[in-house]
Amino acid sequence: MFDKYLIRYITEFLKSCTDCGVYDIFNGYHICCVCKKFYCNKCIRKLHLDVCYLDRETMAYYCDSCNEQ
């Protein structure tokens, strides 16, 4: 039905949430810098990734478990 290259192109923009398993748009944000876990928009609101500003230009996100270490 669909071309395999089209499906691969579409799935490059989607990633599965490590907390609930729902697919969400992968844009490089909502990822813990230490453990590289991806969180969807719904889970990110309840987990509250901590933000650390590095050199006033880049942001680093840390999940609760990595932030405690």
QUIBELVEN-V344509 format. One record per pair of residues at least 12 apart in sequence whose C-alpha atoms are under 6 Angstrom apart, sorted by the first residue. I is the first residue (numbers start at 1). J is the second residue. D is the distance in whole Angstrom. If there is no record, write none. Layout:
# QUIBELVEN-V344509
<<I:J:D> <I:J:D>>
This chain:
# QUIBELVEN-V344509
<<13:25:5> <13:26:5> <14:26:5> <17:38:5> <17:39:5> <17:40:5> <18:38:6> <24:40:6> <32:61:5> <32:62:5> <32:63:6> <33:61:6> <33:62:6> <49:61:6> <49:62:5> <49:63:5> <50:62:5>>
